[in-house]
Amino acid sequence: MGMNNNTDLKLYYSISEVASQFGVAESLLRFWEKQFSNIHPKKSNGKNRQYTQEDIEEIRVVYNLVKVRGMKINAAKEVLSKNKKGANDTSDIIGELMSLREELVALRKELNDLV
């Protein structure tokens, strides 16, 4: 399942909102938070995680490495440590391509409905 790019421009997002956006379990986000030092949401009352747009971008990069490209956690860490800019650029490109694919699928459906 691909990530949902429909986000409101809010300052903070709950863990359930972020998990829903990426189609993953909340426990996976908590696990990634422990594994990847670049993911560090603010915790209100010491418990409730509040993710910023920057946190979501970091998760998007990890999501693309682990879920889309199928890397193991250690391999994804290595990629991020050696070439974070390249991983970010690749993640941006994958996001754009997924969005374009969704548009093309919707267009195909509309054309099929006309015939």
C-alpha positions in Angstrom: 0.0 0.0 0.0 1.4 3.4 -0.9 1.4 6.4 1.3 -1.5 8.8 1.3 -0.3 12.3 0.2 -3.4 14.1 1.3 -2.3 16.0 4.3 -3.6 19.2 5.8 -1.0 21.8 6.7 -1.0 21.4 10.5 1.8 22.0 12.9 1.5 18.7 14.6 0.1 15.3 13.6 -0.8 12.4 16.0 0.8 9.0 15.6 -2.5 7.6 14.3 -2.7 10.3 11.6 0.9 9.6 10.5 0.4 5.8 10.6 -2.8 6.2 8.5 -1.0 8.4 6.0 1.6 5.7 5.4 -0.7 2.7 5.8 1.4 1.3 8.6 0.8 0.3 12.2 1.6 2.8 15.0 3.9 0.2 16.5 6.0 0.3 13.4 6.4 4.1 13.7 7.5 3.7 17.4 10.0 0.9 16.2 11.4 3.2 13.5 11.7 6.0 16.1 14.0 3.7 18.1 16.0 2.5 15.1 16.5 5.8 13.2 17.8 8.8 15.2 16.5 11.2 12.5 12.9 10.5 13.6 12.2 12.2 16.9 8.6 13.5 17.4 7.8 15.8 20.2 6.1 14.1 23.1 3.4 16.0 25.0 2.9 15.0 28.6 5.8 12.7 28.1 3.5 10.2 26.2 1.6 11.5 23.2 3.8 11.8 20.1 3.4 14.9 18.0 4.9 14.7 14.5 5.9 17.8 12.6 6.0 18.0 8.8 9.8 17.5 9.0 9.3 14.3 11.1 6.9 13.1 8.4 9.5 13.8 5.7 12.0 11.7 7.6 9.5 8.9 8.0 8.8 9.1 4.3 12.5 8.5 3.5 12.6 5.5 5.8 9.3 4.2 4.4 10.6 4.4 0.9 13.9 2.6 1.8 12.3 -0.1 3.9 8.8 -0.6 2.5 9.1 0.5 -1.1 12.7 -0.6 -1.9 12.6 -3.6 0.5 15.7 -2.8 2.4 16.6 -4.3 5.8 16.8 -1.8 8.7 20.6 -2.0 8.9 20.9 -1.4 5.1 18.6 1.6 5.3 20.6 3.0 8.2 23.8 2.6 6.1 22.2 4.4 3.1 21.1 7.3 5.3 24.5 7.6 7.0 26.4 7.5 3.7 24.1 9.3 1.3 21.2 11.0 3.0 20.7 13.6 0.2 20.6 10.8 -2.4 18.0 8.9 -0.3 15.9 12.1 0.1 16.1 12.8 -3.6 15.1 9.2 -4.5 12.3 9.4 -2.0 11.0 12.6 -3.6 11.1 11.0 -7.1 9.3 7.9 -5.9 6.6 10.1 -4.3 6.1 12.0 -7.5 6.0 8.8 -9.6 3.4 7.2 -7.2 1.3 10.4 -7.4 1.5 10.4 -11.2 0.6 6.7 -11.3 -2.5 7.4 -9.2 -3.5 10.2 -11.6 -3.0 8.0 -14.6 -5.1 5.1 -13.1 -7.9 7.6 -12.3 -7.7 8.9 -15.9 -7.8 5.3 -17.3 -10.9 4.6 -15.2 -12.6 7.7 -16.5 -11.8 6.8 -20.1 -13.1 3.2 -19.6 -16.3 4.6 -18.1 -16.8 6.6 -21.3 -16.5 3.6 -23.6 
